[in-house]
Amino acid sequence: LFNFEDIPLISPFFASIPETYSAKKIIPVCSNYFLEESLIQNKNALFNLPSNGTVAGSALFSALMLTSGPVFLSGLDFSFIDCLSHVRPHSFDILLEQRADRINPVKNIYFNRNIFPSERFTGSKHNRRTSYALKTYGGWFASISRNISERCYFLDYFSNPPGHFKTISYNNAAKLLSPSLQSLPILSTINAPQKREIILRNFLLSLFRNFEKTKEECEVIIEGSELFKLLNNDYIFNLFLPDLLEFKKHFINITDKTATKKACSIIDKILFFLEDFLIYVQ
């Protein structure tokens, strides 16, 4: 990314953007996540993308929304090369390499993660393998292909591309490209992280105060079911679901101070979490 200083980054509002990118222009994305619903008053001012579980999917929808011409996909092959499933460098590499030691080298970790279960990938021109996870990944792209396949092409890889997508050679792709590229002045950018962090800090402070009040309410309630209703909101459900389910499992029918103490401990955990979060947006 350092070689593309003049090109804005498309980024979710809550992405952890490195300080080294703070001078770059950011196109903030709204994907209708529950925190965004509470935080962003005018979502129309942001770039709205359909919510999905893959960066490649977000990139594809971004390209379709920002352009009117053909969109080419390269490297998205849903298969392994040797025992590697992602391009390098990849954030997974660091995590896996940190687990490696003398009797469990990093190649062994990749092998054990990716070699089983697997099967031959039939859509490729090459002798590759795939897995259940990669087949599911490819299946999602196939499921969205009907309405967008007229503009989308996989670059010279698949003999049988997923869904309704088409494959195209590099030479034919070059013929489809316009000889001149024009910028698209349809999106506003922000200086990140300054403006974003001011908004985020104010929101976190408001959330912190609301949970302090919630804790005060919990301290005067002893009925487990009433406490569960108080705790069952979007923030706890999405961020602290295991704690919420544990509370429901053990304390929903208890009518003594034990339920109150447990509910307050969950809120204390949330308050500690918000305090730590606030440190990063000072």
Disulfide bonds with the S-S distance in Angstrom:
none
